Amino acid sequence: MTLTYSTHPQTWDVIVAGGGTAGAIAGIAAARAGARVLVIEALGSLGGTGTNAWVTPLMRNVSAGENLNRGLTDELKARMLARGDGAVDPGGNDNWFNPEGMKFVLEGMLLEAGGEVLYHTHIVQPLLSDGEHVDGQQLMVDGESAQPHSINHQLLTMTSLVIHNKGGLQALRATAFIDATGDADLATRAGVPFHAGDEDGIHQAMSLRFTLAGVDTERLCAFLNNNGQGQTGENFLHFWMVWGKNSTLEPLFRQAVSEGVLLERDGDYFQGFSIPGRPGEISFNCPRIRAELHDGADPWQLSAAQVDGREAIDRLTAFCRASLPGCETAFIGVVASMVGVRESRRIVGEYTLTLPDILDCARFPDSICRNHYPVDIHSVKGGTKLLHERDGTAPYFAKDAYHEIPLRAIVPVGVSNLLVPGRAASSSFEAQSAIRVQQNCHSMGEAAGIAAAWAAREHAGQVRGVDVGALQTELRRLGGNI
C-alpha cells in the first residue's frame, strides 16, 4: 500500500521535531537568532518531561556552588518566579517550579520570538536529498545485535519531514532540522545508527509522575521533621524512601507491604516534593514502572507502562492516606499525561561521550555545556536498584569539578543538516545517565537552536559548517556558562 501526502507551501529555516525540554528551548533560541522556526509537538503543550511528564523540580547541576546551566535556563526560571510558578528555597536552590506554569512560559517565549508551533502532530518520515525515504532497516550499534542497513557513508541531506495530524499526511520543508523527540525518532528514521540500553539492551526504569492534593503540609512537615527527614519548611518539602538506603520511612513501607497495601517493588523508589504555586499539593517522583517495561521507544511497552503506573498510583495514594500524617484526606491531583522515560535510543554522533570523560572531567574545544550532575542509573535489574554516586576518588567528585559536552555529541553521523540535542545525544549508557537531566537538555537545545539557525542562513543547512568559536562566543554573550 502506498500512502499519499501533500506538500505544505511554506518553507521554514528550521524545523524542530519535538517541543519538549530540549526542543522548546531550541525553537526559542533559533527564532531569536532570526530563523523562521516551526516546532512540531505530539501533545498540546511545550516542555515535555518538565510539563507533560511532570518532572519537578529541576535537578541541581552546580560546581563550586554555582549553577552550570545558564542562558535561557536563567530566563525560564526568572519568568517562572515572576508569575508565582517558581521558587528559591532558603538554601538558594532555584529549581522549584510548577509544570503547569512552565507550559505558559515556554509557549510565550517561543511566540514572542516569532516562532511557530504545531501541536497534536506526529512525525512520520524524513525525505532525504534524493527525494526518497530510507528503507525501514536500521543499524543498532550493539555488538552482535547489529542489523543490516542501506545507508552509505555519504552525508545525506534532509529536505522535508512528513508529518501526520488531523489534516492527514503533509510534507513540511526546511533547510535545517533538529530532532528533539528524546528518542531520536527523526534521526533513526533517516538511517542514523544508534545505541539503546546497556550492554544487555536493558534501559533505565521508567516512571509515571503524579500529585496528591488536599495535603495538610504543615502536619506532614512536622511529621517528617520528627522522623529523621529534616525539612526547611512546608513550602519546600522533600522526602524519600528507597529499600536499603537507610530512609526513616522504610519501616512504614515494610508494614504496608506486609499488610498488602503496597507491593514490594513500590519501595524501589519513592520521592515527594512541594510545588510552587500549588499549596497543599505534593509531586511524586514515582511510581517506577514494573521491570519488564523499560523501553520507552516501544509503543506497546509505553502503553502498558501508563496502565501499570496508574495501578501503582492507586496503591501509593492508599499508603500515603494511611501512613503519612497530613495526607489522610488527600486525593490524586494530577497524573502525568506522559510516561517519564530516562533513556531509550542514543544516536551515534561525531563524538560519543563516555564514563571516563565524565569522571576525568574532560574538556573539549567545541564545548556547548558543562555538567556536574552525577551518574544516576535507575536500574530495573536485580540487586542495586539505584546507582547515584556523589563520593569517590575520581576528579569528578571534587566540589568544583565539571566535565563538558561537545557540539559533536549532538551532530549525528550520516546526515548533513540535522542536530540531536537532549537525552538522545551521542553517549554511552553510563554517561547518558549524567547528562540527561533537564537543565543540560536546555543548554544543548539552546546551542542546537542557534547553530541550526546559523547553518540555515549561512551554510545551506550544513551544521558542520558553523563556526564553533563564534557559536561559543554567542552563547557566552547570552549568559551561557561555556
Salt bridges, closest charged atoms under 4 A:
ASP13 OD1 - ARG36 NH2 2.82
ASP74 OD2 - ARG70 NE 2.58
GLU75 OE2 - ARG32 NH2 2.71
GLU75 OE2 - ARG79 NH2 3.13
ASP85 OD2 - ARG83 NE 2.62
ASP94 OD1 - LYS77 NZ 3.02
GLU100 OE2 - LYS103 NZ 3.12
GLU112 OE1 - ARG79 NH2 2.93
ASP183 OD1 - ARG423 NH1 3.27
ASP185 OD1 - ARG345 NH1 2.70
ASP198 OD2 - LYS381 NZ 2.71
GLU199 OE2 - LYS381 NZ 3.94
ASP200 OD2 - LYS381 NZ 3.01
GLU264 OE1 - ARG254 NH1 2.76
ASP266 OD2 - ARG315 NE 2.76
GLU281 OE1 - ARG278 NE 2.73
GLU292 OE2 - ARG290 NE 2.59
ASP295 OD1 - HIS203 NE2 3.58
ASP308 OD1 - ARG265 NH2 2.70
ASP308 OD1 - ARG290 NH1 3.32
GLU328 OE1 - ARG219 NH1 3.06
GLU343 OE1 - HIS203 ND1 2.93
GLU343 OE2 - ARG346 NH1 2.75
GLU350 OE2 - ARG464 NH2 2.72
ASP366 OD2 - ARG408 NE 2.75
ASP376 OD1 - HIS378 NE2 3.49
ASP376 OD1 - HIS388 ND1 2.82
ASP376 OD2 - ARG436 NH2 3.00
GLU458 OE2 - ARG457 NH2 3.10
GLU458 OE1 - HIS459 NE2 3.78
GLU474 OE2 - ARG477 NH2 2.82
